Amino acid sequence: MTYLELSEDGGGSHKFYEVIVAGTDVTITYGRIGESGQSKVTSFPTAAKAQAAAAKKVAEKTRKGYAPAVRGVRQRRAVTRRVIASTRSTAQQAPVLWRFDSGAPAFGIFVDGERCWAGNQDGDVYTVTHSGTVTGRFRLPDGVKCIVADDFWIYAGCDDGRVYDLSGKAPRAAYDIAADVDIYWLDIHDGVLGVSDRGGRVTAIDYEDEFQWARSDGGNSAWMVRCDADSAYYGHSRGVARYDLADGSRIWENRSVDHVLFGWQEEHSVYAGTARRTVHRLAKGDGRVEAVYQCDGAVYSCATSPGGRHVFAGDNQSSIYCFDASGERLWKLGTGCGSALSMQYLDERLYIVTTDGTLACVDASEAAIAAARSGTVPQAVDVKAAASLPAVEPTAVVETVVATAAGAGDGVVVECVSEGGRLRVRVVSPGFEPWHVQFPKDIREPGARYLVEGLRSAGRGGFYRAYGEIRRLL
């Protein structure tokens, strides 16, 4: 057994790497120091080849700065929590229709046509209808940094360095970010994940959870990453840049927009909220600033109505703003429930999650805003979660079904196989391309077959994505 650690000062890497040889098997375990990490076992034809492979792995890590250590001497490094400064707004009260107290500061929000998703620093994710009824609760292992959607799939990025798929009945681990990546924000497009982190990097990871590339522009605290079909737009303390999503080549950089705290995107523009009390709209094509939206405090979040017709922002003084596309401020109102750490607009309503843990629904219609500016607002409804609402936690357990009992119309059969030391999933049912399948990590077992509700081809082709319930075939 060889145990190595790499621990850097100043918030750098803090991870371990362990290699155990047992006969012809080599077990490699790696992760953050003080945590159990993740393991994989590779079998070799002879014990000599197993020893040689292990020695090669140890040599590779030693060249990267790892050194022999004793497990337990170094302790787990605390995960970075965003320093939250929030003061009470002096502006008139916004027309809040309803609000829900999630119990801890909340960063994650996603709103679709059916429900709102809100995730907080305790790891709780709640689903709430547009009318303000709590319908579900997930409990993840660590704080939720953000919630994003990719077609049918909903993902939550957590402080434990993992990204969880929330699209099924129970959360499933979909991506394992590198052990030294302290997630600040993430975005995903067609299965390709972009991650911005505490160290100021942006990292791309493909649908098989395999590292593609990482870049750093010399800044830190990268709070912004937005991905589209071609590019990752990335903002940090020293500027905003665009990278090719496929190979990581830099397309442009704008250092005039710095101290970035949040990002948003539309089809042709990307928006950067900054600590300098501004939101900048930048052209996706060349990075030039198209408009500036001036707030009265550091901008924690921003969003737009469809097409960028209106731009919304939330500052560190518990105020929210609306601007027209050109940059003219239309209104500023107080939330009454903390500073908005993230937001989203849908159908004349602005949904926010805040520093005091509130998910709030604001009526952003012209009539409601006009009434609020004259001092008339509705009585906000305080939403309560049912005491009996269970917290559904991540699981690696799947229901089993006898293969002969599964009808032909019940779903699609896939199989887990070992290829090149990694577990892959491929389609067994006829009528599909010979592509791999994006599939939850923790339930993969070599040789096992599964019945999935359905498969969807990635937009760019080349692989399938499993959706719905998953059962193991016996």
C-alpha positions as CSV (number, residue, x, y, z in Angstrom):
1,M,0.0,0.0,0.0
2,T,1.2,3.5,-0.9
3,Y,-0.5,6.6,0.5
4,L,0.3,10.0,-0.9
5,E,-1.0,13.5,-0.2
6,L,-0.8,16.9,-1.9
7,S,-1.6,19.9,0.3
8,E,-1.0,23.4,-0.8
9,D,-1.2,26.6,1.2
10,G,-3.6,29.4,0.3
11,G,-6.6,27.3,-0.5
12,G,-4.9,25.2,-3.2
13,S,-5.0,21.4,-3.6
14,H,-5.7,19.3,-0.5
15,K,-6.1,15.7,-1.7
16,F,-4.8,12.2,-1.3
17,Y,-4.0,9.3,-3.5
18,E,-3.8,5.7,-2.3
19,V,-2.6,2.6,-4.3
20,I,-3.1,-0.9,-2.9
21,V,-1.9,-4.0,-4.7
22,A,-3.5,-7.4,-3.8
23,G,-2.3,-10.2,-6.1
24,T,-3.4,-9.2,-9.6
25,D,-5.8,-6.4,-8.4
26,V,-4.8,-2.7,-8.0
27,T,-7.2,-0.6,-6.0
28,I,-6.8,3.2,-6.4
29,T,-8.6,5.5,-4.0
30,Y,-8.5,9.3,-4.2
31,G,-10.3,12.3,-3.0
32,R,-10.1,15.2,-0.6
33,I,-8.0,14.7,2.6
34,G,-10.2,13.7,5.5
35,E,-12.9,12.2,3.3
36,S,-13.5,8.6,2.1
37,G,-12.9,9.5,-1.6
38,Q,-13.8,7.2,-4.4
39,S,-12.2,3.9,-5.4
40,K,-11.7,1.8,-8.5
41,V,-10.3,-1.7,-8.9
42,T,-8.4,-2.8,-12.0
43,S,-7.4,-6.5,-12.6
44,F,-4.2,-7.5,-14.5
45,P,-3.1,-10.8,-16.0
46,T,-0.2,-11.3,-13.5
47,A,0.9,-10.0,-10.1
48,A,4.0,-8.6,-11.8
49,K,2.0,-6.5,-14.2
50,A,-0.2,-5.3,-11.3
51,Q,2.9,-4.2,-9.4
52,A,4.3,-2.4,-12.5
53,A,1.0,-0.5,-13.1
54,A,0.9,0.5,-9.4
55,A,4.5,1.8,-9.5
56,K,3.7,3.8,-12.7
57,K,0.7,5.5,-11.0
58,V,2.7,6.4,-7.9
59,A,5.5,7.8,-10.1
60,E,3.0,9.9,-12.0
61,K,1.6,11.4,-8.8
62,T,5.0,12.0,-7.3
63,R,6.0,14.0,-10.3
64,K,2.9,16.2,-9.8
65,G,4.0,17.0,-6.2
66,Y,2.4,14.3,-4.1
67,A,4.5,13.0,-1.2
68,P,4.3,10.0,1.2
69,A,2.2,10.8,4.2
70,V,0.4,9.2,7.1
71,R,-3.4,9.1,6.9
72,G,-5.1,11.1,9.6
73,V,-2.3,13.6,10.3
74,R,-3.7,16.3,8.0
75,Q,-7.3,17.1,8.7
76,R,-10.1,17.8,6.3
77,R,-10.0,21.4,5.0
78,A,-13.2,23.3,5.5
79,V,-15.1,24.0,2.3
80,T,-15.3,27.6,1.3
81,R,-18.5,29.4,2.2
82,R,-19.4,32.6,0.4
83,V,-19.0,35.6,2.7
84,I,-22.5,37.0,2.7
85,A,-22.9,40.7,3.5
86,S,-26.5,41.9,3.4
87,T,-28.2,45.0,4.8
88,R,-31.8,46.0,4.9
89,S,-33.1,47.9,1.8
90,T,-34.4,51.4,2.3
91,A,-36.4,51.2,-0.9
92,Q,-40.2,50.6,-1.0
93,Q,-41.4,47.1,-0.6
94,A,-41.6,44.8,-3.7
95,P,-45.0,43.1,-4.3
96,V,-44.1,39.7,-2.9
97,L,-46.9,37.2,-3.6
98,W,-45.5,34.4,-1.4
99,R,-42.3,33.4,0.4
100,F,-40.9,30.2,1.8
101,D,-38.3,29.9,4.5
102,S,-35.9,27.1,3.4
103,G,-34.0,27.3,6.7
104,A,-30.5,28.4,5.5
105,P,-29.0,30.9,3.0
106,A,-30.0,29.8,-0.5
107,F,-27.9,30.0,-3.7
108,G,-29.7,27.6,-6.0
109,I,-32.8,28.3,-8.0
110,F,-34.4,27.0,-11.1
111,V,-37.9,27.7,-12.4
112,D,-39.7,25.8,-15.2
113,G,-43.3,25.7,-16.3
114,E,-44.3,23.3,-13.5
115,R,-42.4,24.3,-10.3
116,C,-39.6,26.2,-8.6
117,W,-36.5,24.5,-7.3
118,A,-34.6,26.1,-4.4
119,G,-31.4,24.8,-2.8
120,N,-29.8,26.0,0.4
121,Q,-26.5,25.9,2.3
122,D,-27.7,23.0,4.5
123,G,-28.1,20.8,1.4
124,D,-31.9,20.9,1.3
125,V,-33.6,21.3,-2.1
126,Y,-37.3,22.0,-2.1
127,T,-39.8,22.0,-5.0
128,V,-42.6,24.5,-4.8
129,T,-45.5,25.2,-7.2
130,H,-45.9,28.6,-8.8
131,S,-48.9,29.1,-6.5
132,G,-46.7,28.5,-3.4
133,T,-47.2,24.8,-2.3
134,V,-44.2,22.8,-1.3
135,T,-44.3,19.5,-3.1
136,G,-41.0,17.8,-2.4
137,R,-37.7,17.9,-0.5
138,F,-34.3,16.4,-1.3
139,R,-31.5,16.2,1.2
140,L,-28.0,16.3,-0.3
141,P,-24.8,15.6,1.6
142,D,-23.5,19.2,1.6
143,G,-24.4,22.8,0.8
144,V,-26.0,23.5,-2.6
145,K,-24.1,26.1,-4.7
146,C,-26.4,26.2,-7.7
147,I,-29.2,24.4,-9.6
148,V,-29.2,24.3,-13.4
149,A,-31.2,22.5,-16.1
150,D,-30.2,20.7,-19.3
151,D,-33.2,19.7,-21.3
152,F,-35.2,17.2,-19.2
153,W,-32.5,17.0,-16.5
154,I,-32.1,19.1,-13.3
155,Y,-28.7,19.2,-11.6
156,A,-27.5,20.5,-8.3
157,G,-23.8,21.3,-7.6
158,C,-22.8,20.8,-4.0
159,D,-19.9,21.6,-1.6
160,D,-19.0,17.9,-1.5
161,G,-17.6,18.3,-5.0
162,R,-20.4,16.3,-6.7
163,V,-23.2,17.2,-9.1
164,Y,-26.5,15.4,-8.4
165,D,-29.2,14.6,-10.9
166,L,-32.6,15.5,-9.3
167,S,-34.8,14.4,-12.3
168,G,-35.9,11.1,-10.7
169,K,-37.5,10.1,-7.5
170,A,-34.2,10.1,-5.7
171,P,-31.0,12.1,-6.3
172,R,-28.3,10.3,-8.2
173,A,-24.6,11.4,-8.4
174,A,-24.0,12.4,-12.0
175,Y,-20.6,14.0,-12.0
176,D,-17.6,13.9,-9.6
177,I,-15.6,17.1,-9.9
178,A,-11.9,16.9,-9.2
179,A,-11.0,16.7,-5.6
180,D,-9.3,20.0,-5.6
181,V,-12.1,21.9,-7.3
182,D,-14.1,23.9,-4.8
183,I,-17.3,24.6,-6.8
184,Y,-18.6,28.1,-6.9
185,W,-20.9,27.8,-9.9
186,L,-21.7,25.5,-12.7
187,D,-23.6,25.3,-16.0
188,I,-24.3,22.5,-18.4
189,H,-25.2,22.2,-22.0
190,D,-26.0,18.9,-23.8
191,G,-24.2,16.9,-21.1
192,V,-21.0,19.0,-21.1
193,L,-20.5,20.5,-17.7
194,G,-18.7,23.8,-17.1
195,V,-17.4,24.5,-13.5
196,S,-16.1,27.7,-12.1
197,D,-14.3,27.5,-8.7
198,R,-12.7,29.3,-5.8
199,G,-9.3,29.2,-7.4
200,G,-10.4,31.2,-10.4
201,R,-10.5,28.3,-12.8
202,V,-13.0,27.1,-15.4
203,T,-13.1,23.4,-16.0
204,A,-15.0,21.4,-18.7
205,I,-16.2,17.8,-18.0
206,D,-17.9,15.6,-20.5
207,Y,-21.0,13.4,-20.2
208,E,-18.9,10.5,-19.0
209,D,-17.6,12.6,-16.1
210,E,-14.2,12.8,-17.8
211,F,-12.0,15.9,-17.6
212,Q,-11.7,17.8,-20.9
213,W,-9.8,20.9,-20.1
214,A,-9.2,23.6,-17.4
215,R,-8.2,27.3,-17.8
216,S,-7.2,30.1,-15.5
217,D,-6.8,33.8,-16.3
218,G,-4.9,34.7,-13.2
219,G,-7.9,35.8,-11.1
220,N,-9.8,34.1,-8.3
221,S,-13.3,33.5,-7.0
222,A,-14.8,32.5,-10.3
223,W,-18.5,33.0,-9.6
224,M,-19.7,33.0,-13.2
225,V,-19.9,30.3,-15.8
226,R,-22.5,30.0,-18.5
227,C,-22.4,27.4,-21.4
228,D,-24.1,27.3,-24.8
229,A,-23.6,24.9,-27.7
230,D,-20.2,26.3,-28.6
231,S,-18.6,28.1,-25.6
232,A,-18.1,28.6,-21.9
233,Y,-18.4,32.2,-20.7
234,Y,-16.4,32.7,-17.5
235,G,-16.1,35.6,-15.0
236,H,-13.8,36.0,-12.0
237,S,-12.0,38.8,-10.0
238,R,-10.1,40.0,-13.0
239,G,-12.4,39.8,-16.0
240,V,-14.7,37.9,-18.3
241,A,-13.6,35.5,-21.0
242,R,-15.1,33.2,-23.6
243,Y,-13.6,29.7,-24.2
244,D,-14.3,27.1,-26.9
245,L,-16.3,24.4,-25.1
246,A,-14.7,21.7,-27.2
247,D,-11.0,22.3,-26.7
248,G,-10.7,25.2,-24.2
249,S,-9.1,27.7,-26.6
250,R,-9.7,31.3,-25.6
251,I,-11.8,33.3,-28.0
252,W,-11.8,36.6,-26.3
253,E,-11.2,38.3,-22.9
254,N,-12.5,41.5,-21.4
255,R,-10.5,42.8,-18.4
256,S,-12.5,46.0,-18.1
257,V,-15.4,44.0,-16.4
258,D,-13.9,42.7,-13.2
259,H,-14.9,41.6,-9.7
260,V,-17.6,39.4,-11.2
261,L,-20.1,37.9,-8.8
262,F,-22.7,36.4,-11.0
263,G,-23.5,35.6,-14.7
264,W,-26.5,35.2,-17.0
265,Q,-26.9,34.6,-20.7
266,E,-29.3,35.2,-23.6
267,E,-28.9,34.0,-27.2
268,H,-26.5,36.7,-28.3
269,S,-25.3,38.3,-25.0
270,V,-23.8,37.4,-21.7
271,Y,-24.4,39.4,-18.5
272,A,-22.0,39.9,-15.7
273,G,-23.0,41.2,-12.3
274,T,-20.1,42.8,-10.4
275,A,-19.0,44.0,-6.9
276,R,-18.7,47.4,-8.6
277,R,-22.4,47.9,-8.5
278,T,-23.0,47.2,-12.1
279,V,-24.4,44.6,-14.5
280,H,-22.6,44.6,-17.9
281,R,-24.1,43.1,-21.1
282,L,-21.3,41.8,-23.3
283,A,-21.7,40.6,-26.9
284,K,-21.0,36.9,-27.2
285,G,-19.3,37.3,-30.5
286,D,-16.4,39.6,-29.4
287,G,-16.8,40.5,-25.7
288,R,-17.5,44.2,-26.2
289,V,-19.7,45.9,-23.6
290,E,-23.1,46.6,-25.1
291,A,-24.8,48.2,-22.1
292,V,-24.2,48.9,-18.4
293,Y,-26.9,48.7,-15.7
294,Q,-26.1,50.8,-12.6
295,C,-27.2,49.6,-9.2
296,D,-26.6,51.1,-5.7
297,G,-24.8,48.1,-4.2
298,A,-22.7,45.1,-5.1
299,V,-24.6,42.9,-7.5
300,Y,-25.2,39.4,-6.1
301,S,-27.4,38.1,-9.0
302,C,-29.0,39.1,-12.3
303,A,-31.5,37.7,-14.8
304,T,-33.4,38.8,-17.9
305,S,-36.9,38.5,-19.4
306,P,-36.9,36.6,-22.7
307,G,-34.7,38.2,-25.3
308,G,-33.1,40.5,-22.8
309,R,-36.0,43.0,-23.0
310,H,-35.7,43.7,-19.3
311,V,-32.8,43.1,-17.0
312,F,-33.2,42.3,-13.3
313,A,-30.6,42.6,-10.6
314,G,-30.3,41.9,-6.8
315,D,-27.8,43.8,-4.7
316,N,-26.2,43.3,-1.2
317,Q,-28.6,45.8,0.3
318,S,-31.7,43.6,-0.1
319,S,-32.9,45.5,-3.2
320,I,-34.0,44.3,-6.6
321,Y,-33.9,46.3,-9.8
322,C,-35.4,46.3,-13.2
323,F,-33.8,48.0,-16.3
324,D,-34.8,48.3,-19.9
325,A,-32.5,46.8,-22.4
326,S,-30.6,50.1,-23.0
327,G,-29.7,50.5,-19.3
328,E,-32.4,52.8,-18.0
329,R,-33.5,52.0,-14.5
330,L,-37.2,51.4,-14.3
331,W,-37.6,50.6,-10.6
332,K,-35.8,49.6,-7.4
333,L,-37.7,47.9,-4.6
334,G,-36.9,46.1,-1.3
335,T,-37.3,42.3,-1.0
336,G,-38.1,42.3,2.7
337,C,-36.4,39.0,3.0
338,G,-32.7,39.5,2.4
339,S,-30.4,39.9,-0.5
340,A,-31.1,37.9,-3.7
341,L,-28.2,35.4,-4.2
342,S,-29.8,34.1,-7.4
343,M,-32.9,34.8,-9.4
344,Q,-35.0,33.8,-12.4
345,Y,-37.8,35.5,-14.3
346,L,-40.8,33.7,-15.7
347,D,-44.2,34.9,-16.9
348,E,-44.1,38.3,-15.2
349,R,-42.9,36.9,-12.0
350,L,-39.4,37.3,-10.5
351,Y,-38.3,34.3,-8.3
352,I,-35.4,34.9,-5.9
353,V,-33.5,33.0,-3.3
354,T,-31.9,35.1,-0.5
355,T,-29.3,35.4,2.2
356,D,-31.9,34.6,4.9
357,G,-32.9,31.4,3.1
358,T,-36.1,32.6,1.5
359,L,-37.6,31.6,-1.8
360,A,-39.8,34.4,-2.8
361,C,-42.2,35.1,-5.7
362,V,-42.4,38.7,-6.8
363,D,-45.2,40.0,-9.0
364,A,-43.1,41.8,-11.7
365,S,-46.1,42.9,-13.9
366,E,-46.3,46.6,-14.7
367,A,-49.5,47.0,-12.7
368,A,-48.1,45.4,-9.6
369,I,-44.9,47.4,-9.8
370,A,-46.8,50.7,-10.3
371,A,-48.9,49.9,-7.2
372,A,-45.8,49.0,-5.2
373,R,-44.1,52.3,-6.1
374,S,-47.1,54.1,-4.8
375,G,-47.0,52.1,-1.6
376,T,-49.6,49.4,-2.2
377,V,-48.4,45.8,-2.1
378,P,-50.2,42.5,-1.5
379,Q,-50.0,40.7,1.8
380,A,-47.3,38.1,1.2
381,V,-48.4,34.5,2.0
382,D,-45.9,32.6,4.2
383,V,-45.6,29.1,2.7
384,K,-45.2,26.2,5.1
385,A,-43.8,22.8,4.3
386,A,-45.9,19.9,5.6
387,A,-44.3,18.4,8.7
388,S,-44.6,15.0,7.2
389,L,-42.8,15.9,4.0
390,P,-39.9,13.3,3.8
391,A,-36.4,14.3,2.8
392,V,-35.3,12.1,-0.1
393,E,-31.5,11.4,0.1
394,P,-29.1,10.2,-2.6
395,T,-29.0,6.4,-3.0
396,A,-27.2,3.8,-4.9
397,V,-30.0,1.3,-4.4
398,V,-32.2,0.4,-7.4
399,E,-35.3,-1.7,-7.6
400,T,-34.7,-5.1,-9.2
401,V,-37.0,-6.9,-11.6
402,V,-36.8,-10.3,-13.1
403,A,-35.9,-10.0,-16.8
404,T,-38.7,-12.3,-18.0
405,A,-41.2,-10.2,-16.1
406,A,-40.2,-7.0,-17.9
407,G,-42.3,-6.4,-20.9
408,A,-41.0,-5.2,-24.2
409,G,-42.8,-1.9,-23.8
410,D,-41.5,-1.3,-20.3
411,G,-38.3,0.6,-21.3
412,V,-34.8,0.2,-22.8
413,V,-32.3,-2.4,-21.7
414,V,-28.7,-1.2,-21.1
415,E,-25.6,-3.0,-19.9
416,C,-22.6,-1.9,-17.8
417,V,-19.3,-3.0,-19.1
418,S,-15.6,-2.4,-18.2
419,E,-13.7,-0.6,-21.0
420,G,-10.1,0.6,-20.4
421,G,-10.5,0.5,-16.7
422,R,-13.7,2.5,-16.6
423,L,-17.3,1.4,-16.3
424,R,-19.3,2.3,-19.3
425,V,-23.0,1.8,-20.2
426,R,-24.2,0.8,-23.6
427,V,-27.5,-0.1,-25.2
428,V,-28.6,-3.7,-25.5
429,S,-32.1,-3.2,-26.9
430,P,-32.3,-3.2,-30.7
431,G,-32.9,-0.1,-32.8
432,F,-30.3,2.2,-31.2
433,E,-26.9,3.4,-32.3
434,P,-23.8,1.7,-30.7
435,W,-23.2,4.7,-28.4
436,H,-22.5,5.0,-24.7
437,V,-25.2,6.1,-22.3
438,Q,-24.9,8.8,-19.7
439,F,-25.9,6.9,-16.5
440,P,-25.7,7.5,-12.7
441,K,-22.2,6.7,-11.4
442,D,-23.0,5.0,-8.1
443,I,-25.2,2.3,-9.4
444,R,-22.9,1.0,-12.1
445,E,-21.8,-2.6,-11.7
446,P,-19.8,-4.5,-14.3
447,G,-21.9,-7.0,-16.2
448,A,-25.2,-5.8,-14.7
449,R,-28.1,-5.0,-17.0
450,Y,-30.7,-2.3,-16.3
451,L,-34.1,-1.4,-17.5
452,V,-34.4,2.4,-18.0
453,E,-37.6,4.3,-18.8
454,G,-36.2,5.8,-21.9
455,L,-33.1,7.2,-23.7
456,R,-32.7,10.5,-25.5
457,S,-30.0,11.3,-28.0
458,A,-27.7,14.2,-27.1
459,G,-28.4,17.2,-29.2
460,R,-25.0,16.9,-31.0
461,G,-25.3,13.1,-31.2
462,G,-22.7,10.6,-30.2
463,F,-24.3,9.4,-26.9
464,Y,-27.6,8.7,-25.1
465,R,-28.9,10.1,-21.9
466,A,-31.0,7.9,-19.6
467,Y,-34.1,9.4,-18.0
468,G,-36.9,8.3,-15.7
469,E,-36.8,5.4,-13.3
470,I,-34.0,2.8,-13.5
471,R,-34.4,-0.9,-12.5
472,R,-31.9,-3.6,-12.4
473,L,-32.6,-6.8,-14.3
474,L,-32.1,-10.2,-12.6
